[in-house]
Amino acid sequence: MVMQIGKVGGDKLTVKTVSGEFSAPLTELHDPCWNSIARAMA
């Protein structure tokens, strides 16, 4: 069985669930994602 779980491309991350949708520009997500471990260890 094959199921599509996502698409790649564009300038934003969009997550859709049965309860709603979340969307954010990649420019806003890069810093929190890239630096999250370093900030947690500080």
Kinemage of the C-alpha trace (Angstrom):
@kinemage 1
@onewidth
@group {chain A} dominant
@subgroup {mainchain}
@vectorlist {calphas} color= white
{ca met a 1} P 0.000 0.000 0.000
{ca val a 2} L 1.299 3.477 -0.892
{ca met a 3} L 0.152 6.700 0.748
{ca gln a 4} L 1.312 10.281 0.161
{ca ile a 5} L 2.341 11.806 3.482
{ca gly a 6} L 3.539 15.202 2.272
{ca lys a 7} L 4.916 17.447 -0.426
{ca val a 8} L 8.225 19.279 -0.723
{ca gly a 9} L 8.547 22.781 -2.117
{ca gly a 10} L 7.583 26.362 -1.503
{ca asp a 11} L 8.461 28.878 1.168
{ca lys a 12} L 6.255 27.740 4.061
{ca leu a 13} L 5.562 24.682 6.201
{ca thr a 14} L 1.939 23.626 6.345
{ca val a 15} L 0.700 20.803 8.548
{ca lys a 16} L -2.877 19.615 8.119
{ca thr a 17} L -4.656 17.415 10.668
{ca val a 18} L -8.246 16.403 11.247
{ca ser a 19} L -8.558 19.169 13.850
{ca gly a 20} L -7.096 22.015 11.775
{ca glu a 21} L -4.134 23.427 9.903
{ca phe a 22} L -0.874 25.128 10.944
{ca ser a 23} L 1.171 27.191 8.507
{ca ala a 24} L 4.352 29.236 9.018
{ca pro a 25} L 6.992 30.764 6.728
{ca leu a 26} L 10.254 28.805 6.633
{ca thr a 27} L 12.173 32.002 7.431
{ca glu a 28} L 10.472 32.075 10.855
{ca leu a 29} L 11.127 28.387 11.546
{ca his a 30} L 14.823 28.117 10.666
{ca asp a 31} L 16.304 29.756 13.780
{ca pro a 32} L 14.131 27.958 16.381
{ca cys a 33} L 14.755 24.609 14.705
{ca trp a 34} L 18.494 25.037 14.053
{ca asn a 35} L 19.316 26.444 17.520
{ca ser a 36} L 16.847 24.573 19.756
{ca ile a 37} L 19.352 22.092 21.217
{ca ala a 38} L 21.970 24.759 21.925
{ca arg a 39} L 19.369 26.913 23.695
{ca ala a 40} L 18.143 23.965 25.749
{ca met a 41} L 21.696 23.164 26.872
{ca ala a 42} L 22.507 26.769 27.895
